[in-house]
Structures are given as C-alpha cells and as structure tokens.
C-alpha cells in the first residue's frame, strides 16, 4: 500500500534558497537520508529524493520524470519554454535525443581532446601570473578565467568579450537572500547573452570558421531518408547552456578542489609530492578531482517534473508534482560510500557510483571536458607549488539553488 502524502516531513527545515543552507547543506542532507529520504515540502510545493538508490533510479527514469520544464526551481524558469535557456537539458526524448545527436556532431571527443594542448597553454598563462603574485583570489585570477577561455575558444568568442560574458554568466545563477525566483539582473543577463550569441551565430553563418558554432551550422542527421539540421534557436540555446554548464560548473569544481585540498593538506601532500612532471601530475590529480566531484559536487540538485505517478520509498508522487534529485546528498550516502562517506579521502574508488554528471539519457555531454580542464588546471598547480592555503574567513560562496561553489577564494601559494 502506498501513501500519497508523507505526513510531517516539514519538521526537517529544507529550503534550497536559504543562505545558511548554501554554506553547508550536508547536515540537512544527512537528516533527510536518515529520517525523510522521500521528502515533501508543502510550503515550497516540491518533493526531494535524498538517497543514492532513489536519485540514481530517478535519473534513469526518463518516462515518468520529465526534463521538459527545465531543471531549476525558479518559477519563471519552470515552464514549457525552459529549453530556450537550457537547450536539450530541458527536453525529453525523442526531441532531446535528436538535438543531442546533432550537437554531438560538432562537440566530438576528438574536438575536445584536441583542446588539451590549448587548455595547457591557457592554464600556464593564468597560473604563471598567480605564482608571481603569490597571494591572489583563486576564482577571479584563475578558476573563473580558464573555463570561460576554453568555452569561448570552442565557440569562437574573442578575448575582449570574455570578461563581460563571465559577468553575465555569474548573474544568471546568483540569487539574493530571500529571492525565490529569477531576479531582474538574471533576466537582463539572459537577454544580453541571447543577443550576443544571436549576433555571433549570424556572423558564423556568413563567415564560417573552424569553431564549434560553425560546425553546428552544418551538422545534419539522416533519419528515414529525411535530413534535419539545427535551427538558429537550437544553436543559440546550446550556446546559452554552454556558458553555464561549460563555464560555471567547471569554475566551481576547480575552486572546490582547491578549497578542500587546503582544508585537508594531508590528503593533497602526496599529490604534490608525486607531481614531478606534467604526466606524473596529471595522473596524481585525477583522484583529487574524482573525490571533489563526489564530496562537494558543483551541481547539487536537479529538478524533474512528474508526468506519471511514481513511487519511491512507499510514497506515491503524483503526476503534476515536481521532485528534486539531491545529487549532493546521494554522493554522501553511507550505504554506497561507506561509514566514512562524510570524509574527504583522495583515492577513494567512486568512478562507478558518483552521480555528479547524472545517469542515463541525460548524462552530461561535457563531462569529459570538465574533467580535462580541471585535471590540467590542478596538475599545473601541483607541479609548481610546494604548498598552498586558502583564507576561509575571507572566502564567499555563490548563492544558487543548483550550483555550489565560491564567488571569492583568497589563496596563497609557495612556489617550488
């Protein structure tokens, strides 16, 4: 027998917009896993799944749980037009699969792998300046620059425009305290970015180059003898997705890695010791990136719209409701990662169990690029410093429903 409403679930305070929650969501997650793994918040009108088993099952269920209204809690974003900002992330199959296949024709593993040498050049450029300063802000001077440069070079965006696009990207995800919908600043940022990419696409159609946007203008699928191509709106939607998914989340992953590395120096010391060359450093930092993805992932939660009644933990979540998949909680589930799941342990085997990039049909298309950028970035750090530290008191977190990371992260390094 199933129960539609889980009674007194609201006794556990859980507000995805709350600034205190953003500072440290993990105690709340632990309470949810223990006492209310299928949680109902009547005030916020949402459900939440906290355990790894349920989150993984929900990721795989693309029939009863829909992406078509987007993955954000914001009321202004949660609607049938979500795809204009989120591209195929806000679509269901078969439209999702068609667009993903078309985008993949330009966003190929070969194109991403060929970026490695250029990512290394950009990394060295930004990090050398940081080393010379010795004391700097890791987000502003490195982690916020590298992913934007990489995405910009993929899309063919000139250097003079990148700082502006970075600012607009930040505004898209930032939420002021007490604001539970898309603020005006984010709306203006969206319109600014949409206008910019519309102009960029028009220019590429007139004068194609060897960038990703040019490749997308010629991508075609043949299905049943019929050829289909990407529309302008589909390409622009993908570029909008890239500026957040391809920039913000990688910036946060880099900063989260450095933050926890500084807070757990005994975990990072062997990484630095082993980083005697570029190749050795790349091998050494891969487990560092992996554990950060598990322990404090950039993407904390994603929304799904229930289109057909679905059951979790003895409760029926009815069609028409919405449910949060708590990725950050699933990655700390003791049932999967052991009794030390709340500890930061570099070298822990979790490659088949973390949910940071999702599962199933919506598995993150940019997962390889995010890992590549972060590993090259951290390898450069590990190879060139003997020690580093962050100023916890002066650091400031980003306040966002979906994304977890730092807006400011003061850092000091000691060069080798």
C-alpha positions in Angstrom: 0.0 0.0 0.0 1.4 3.4 -0.9 0.8 6.8 0.8 0.5 9.9 -1.3 1.5 12.5 1.4 4.3 11.7 3.9 2.7 13.5 6.8 5.1 15.6 9.0 8.0 15.8 6.6 8.2 19.6 7.1 9.7 19.1 10.5 13.1 19.0 8.8 13.8 22.5 7.6 15.0 22.4 4.0 14.9 25.5 1.8 17.0 25.3 -1.3 17.2 29.1 -1.4 18.3 29.6 2.2 21.8 31.2 2.5 22.6 29.2 5.6 21.8 26.0 3.7 24.2 27.1 0.9 27.0 27.5 3.4 26.8 23.8 4.4 23.9 21.7 3.0 25.4 18.4 4.2 23.9 18.2 7.7 20.5 18.7 6.2 21.1 16.0 3.6 22.2 13.6 6.3 19.0 14.2 8.2 16.9 13.7 5.1 18.7 10.4 4.2 18.1 9.2 7.8 14.6 10.5 8.6 12.9 11.6 5.4 14.6 10.1 2.3 11.4 10.8 0.3 10.7 14.3 1.5 7.7 16.5 0.9 7.9 20.3 1.4 4.3 21.6 1.3 5.3 25.2 1.7 7.6 25.0 -1.3 5.4 22.6 -3.2 8.2 20.1 -4.0 9.4 16.6 -3.2 13.1 15.7 -2.8 14.9 12.4 -3.0 18.0 12.1 -0.7 19.3 8.6 -1.0 21.7 7.4 -3.7 19.4 4.5 -4.8 16.4 6.7 -5.4 18.4 9.5 -7.1 20.0 7.0 -9.4 16.7 5.4 -10.3 15.1 8.8 -10.9 18.0 9.7 -13.3 17.3 6.6 -15.3 13.5 7.2 -15.4 13.0 9.5 -18.4 9.5 8.3 -19.0 7.7 9.2 -15.7 10.1 12.0 -14.8 10.4 14.8 -17.3 13.0 17.4 -18.1 10.8 19.3 -20.4 10.1 22.2 -18.0 13.8 22.5 -17.1 15.8 21.6 -14.0 15.5 24.7 -11.9 13.2 25.5 -9.0 12.8 29.1 -10.1 9.1 29.7 -11.0 9.9 31.9 -14.0 12.3 29.1 -15.4 10.0 26.2 -14.7 7.8 26.1 -17.8 7.4 24.8 -21.3 9.9 27.4 -22.6 12.8 26.2 -20.4 14.7 24.9 -23.5 15.4 28.4 -24.7 17.9 28.8 -21.8 18.8 25.1 -21.1 18.8 23.6 -24.6 18.4 19.8 -24.7 18.8 19.6 -20.9 15.1 20.8 -20.9 13.8 18.3 -23.4 12.6 14.7 -23.4 13.2 12.1 -26.0 12.8 12.0 -28.9 13.4 15.7 -29.2 16.2 15.5 -26.7 17.9 12.6 -28.5 17.7 14.3 -31.9 19.2 17.6 -30.6 21.9 15.8 -28.6 22.9 13.8 -31.6 23.1 16.9 -33.8 25.2 18.8 -31.2 27.4 15.8 -30.7 28.4 16.0 -34.4 30.2 19.3 -33.6 31.1 18.6 -29.9 33.0 15.4 -30.7 35.5 13.6 -28.4 38.2 14.4 -31.0 37.4 18.1 -30.9 37.5 18.1 -27.1 40.8 16.0 -27.0 42.4 18.4 -29.4 41.8 21.2 -26.9 44.2 19.6 -24.4 47.3 21.4 -25.6 45.4 24.7 -25.8 44.0 24.2 -22.3 47.5 23.6 -21.1 48.7 26.9 -22.7 45.8 28.9 -21.2 46.4 27.2 -17.8 50.1 28.2 -17.8 49.3 31.7 -18.8 46.9 32.3 -15.9 48.7 30.3 -13.3 52.2 31.8 -14.0 50.7 35.2 -13.2 49.2 33.8 -10.0 52.6 32.3 -9.0 54.3 35.6 -9.5 51.7 37.3 -7.2 51.9 34.6 -4.5 48.7 35.9 -3.0 45.6 36.2 -5.1 41.9 35.3 -5.5 41.7 31.8 -7.0 38.3 32.4 -8.5 38.9 35.8 -10.0 42.5 35.2 -11.1 42.4 31.6 -12.3 39.3 29.3 -11.9 36.9 31.9 -13.3 39.2 32.6 -16.3 40.2 29.2 -17.6 36.8 27.6 -18.2 35.5 30.8 -19.8 38.5 30.9 -22.1 38.0 27.3 -23.1 34.3 27.7 -23.8 35.0 31.0 -25.6 37.6 29.4 -27.9 35.2 26.5 -28.6 32.5 29.0 -29.7 34.9 31.4 -31.3 34.4 34.3 -28.8 37.0 37.0 -28.9 39.2 37.7 -25.9 37.8 41.3 -25.5 34.3 39.9 -24.9 35.1 37.2 -22.3 35.1 39.2 -19.1 31.6 40.6 -20.0 30.2 37.2 -20.7 31.7 35.9 -17.5 29.9 38.6 -15.5 26.6 37.8 -17.3 27.1 34.1 -16.6 27.5 34.8 -12.9 24.4 36.9 -12.8 22.3 34.1 -14.4 22.8 31.8 -11.4 23.2 34.2 -8.4 20.2 34.6 -6.1 19.9 37.4 -3.5 18.8 36.3 0.0 15.1 36.0 0.2 14.6 35.9 -3.6 12.9 32.7 -4.7 12.6 33.4 -8.4 14.6 34.7 -11.3 15.7 38.2 -10.4 15.7 41.1 -12.8 19.5 41.0 -13.0 19.4 37.5 -14.3 16.7 38.3 -16.8 18.8 41.2 -18.2 21.8 38.9 -18.3 19.9 36.3 -20.2 18.7 38.8 -22.8 22.2 40.2 -23.1 23.8 36.8 -23.7 21.0 35.7 -26.0 21.5 38.9 -28.1 25.3 38.3 -28.2 25.0 34.7 -29.3 22.4 35.6 -31.9 24.8 38.1 -33.5 27.7 35.6 -33.2 25.6 32.9 -35.0 24.6 35.2 -37.8 28.2 36.1 -38.3 29.3 32.4 -38.4 26.6 31.6 -41.0 28.0 34.4 -43.2 31.7 33.6 -42.5 32.2 30.0 -41.2 35.3 29.2 -39.3 36.7 26.1 -37.6 34.9 26.7 -34.3 32.1 24.7 -32.8 29.4 27.2 -33.8 30.4 26.9 -37.4 30.4 23.1 -37.1 26.9 23.2 -35.7 25.6 25.3 -38.6 26.4 22.4 -41.0 25.5 19.4 -38.7 22.8 17.1 -40.1 21.1 13.9 -39.2 19.6 11.5 -41.7 16.5 9.7 -40.3 14.4 7.6 -42.6 15.8 9.4 -45.7 15.0 12.8 -44.2 17.7 15.2 -43.4 17.4 17.5 -40.4 19.6 20.3 -39.2 19.8 22.6 -36.2 17.7 25.7 -36.2 19.1 29.0 -35.1 17.2 28.9 -31.8 18.5 25.4 -31.1 22.1 26.5 -31.6 21.6 29.6 -29.5 20.0 27.5 -26.8 23.0 25.3 -26.8 25.4 28.2 -26.5 23.4 29.5 -23.6 23.7 26.1 -21.9 27.5 26.1 -22.6 28.0 29.4 -20.8 26.6 27.9 -17.6 27.2 24.2 -17.8 30.5 24.6 -19.6 31.8 27.5 -17.5 30.2 27.9 -14.1 30.3 24.3 -13.0 33.9 23.8 -14.0 34.9 27.1 -12.3 33.2 25.7 -9.1 34.9 22.3 -9.4 38.3 23.9 -9.6 37.7 26.1 -6.6 36.0 23.3 -4.6 39.1 21.1 -5.3 41.5 23.7 -4.1 39.4 24.6 -1.0 39.1 21.1 0.2 42.8 20.4 -0.7 43.8 23.3 1.5 41.5 22.2 4.3 42.8 18.6 4.1 46.6 19.1 3.4 47.4 15.6 4.5 45.3 14.4 1.5 46.9 16.7 -1.0 50.6 16.4 0.2 51.1 13.0 -1.6 49.6 14.5 -4.8 52.1 17.4 -4.7 55.0 15.0 -3.9 54.1 12.8 -6.8 53.8 15.7 -9.3 57.4 15.7 -10.5 56.5 16.1 -14.2 53.4 17.1 -16.2 52.4 13.5 -16.9 53.0 12.4 -13.3 50.9 15.4 -12.1 48.0 14.6 -14.4 48.0 11.0 -13.0 48.3 12.3 -9.5 45.5 14.8 -9.6 42.8 12.6 -11.2 41.8 11.0 -7.9 41.8 14.6 -6.4 39.2 15.7 -9.0 37.2 12.5 -8.5 36.9 12.8 -4.8 35.9 16.5 -5.1 33.2 15.5 -7.6 31.9 13.1 -5.0 32.4 15.1 -1.8 31.3 18.6 -2.9 30.0 18.5 -6.4 29.3 21.7 -8.3 25.8 20.6 -9.3 23.9 19.9 -6.1 20.4 19.3 -7.2 18.3 19.0 -10.4 14.5 19.2 -10.8 12.2 16.8 -12.6 8.5 17.2 -13.5 6.4 14.2 -12.7 4.3 13.3 -15.7 3.0 9.9 -14.4 2.6 8.7 -10.8 5.8 7.3 -9.5 6.6 5.5 -6.2 9.7 5.9 -4.0 10.1 4.6 -0.5 6.5 3.7 -0.1 5.2 7.1 -1.2 3.4 7.9 -4.4 4.5 11.2 -6.0 1.6 12.1 -8.2 1.7 13.4 -11.8 1.9 17.2 -12.0 4.2 17.5 -8.9 7.9 18.3 -9.1 10.8 16.4 -7.4 14.4 17.5 -6.6 17.1 14.9 -7.2 19.6 15.7 -4.4 22.9 14.8 -6.1 25.0 16.3 -3.3 23.2 14.1 -0.8 23.4 10.9 -3.0 27.2 11.3 -3.3 27.5 11.2 0.5 25.2 8.2 1.1 26.8 5.9 3.7 25.0 2.9 2.2 27.1 3.3 -1.0 30.3 5.0 0.0 30.7 3.5 3.5 30.7 4.8 7.0 33.4 7.4 6.1 31.3 9.0 3.3 31.4 12.3 5.1 35.2 12.3 5.0 37.3 13.7 2.1 39.5 10.8 1.1 41.5 11.3 -2.1 42.0 7.9 -3.8 38.5 6.6 -2.8 37.1 4.4 -5.6 33.8 6.0 -6.8 34.0 6.1 -10.5 31.0 3.8 -11.0 28.9 5.3 -8.2 29.1 9.1 -8.1 26.1 10.9 -9.7 27.8 14.3 -10.3 27.3 14.1 -14.1 23.9 12.3 -13.9 23.0 8.9 -15.4 21.1 7.6 -18.4 20.0 9.6 -21.4 20.8 13.0 -19.8 24.3 12.1 -18.7 26.4 15.3 -19.0 27.7 15.7 -22.6 30.5 17.9 -21.3 31.7 15.5 -18.5 35.0 14.7 -20.3 35.7 18.4 -21.0 35.1 19.4 -17.4 37.4 16.6 -16.1 40.0 17.5 -18.7 40.1 21.2 -17.7 40.1 20.6 -14.0 42.8 17.9 -14.2 45.1 20.1 -16.4 44.5 23.1 -14.1 45.2 21.1 -10.8 48.2 19.4 -12.4 49.8 22.8 -13.1 49.2 23.8 -9.5 50.5 20.5 -8.0 53.6 20.6 -10.3 54.6 24.2 -9.4 53.9 24.6 -5.7 55.2 23.1 -2.6 52.3 24.3 -0.5 49.1 26.4 -0.8 46.4 27.7 1.6 43.1 29.5 1.4 41.7 32.2 3.6 38.5 30.7 4.8 37.4 33.8 6.7 37.5 36.0 3.6 36.0 33.5 1.2 32.5 33.9 -0.1 30.2 31.3 -1.5 28.0 31.6 -4.6 24.3 31.6 -3.7 22.4 29.5 -6.1 19.8 26.8 -5.9 21.6 24.3 -8.3 25.2 25.2 -8.2 27.6 25.1 -5.2 31.0 26.9 -5.2 32.8 30.1 -4.4 32.5 33.7 -5.6 35.7 34.7 -3.8 38.5 32.4 -2.6 41.6 34.2 -1.4 44.7 32.0 -1.8 48.4 32.0 -1.1 51.0 29.7 -2.7 54.6 28.8 -2.1 56.3 28.0 -5.4 58.6 25.0 -5.7 
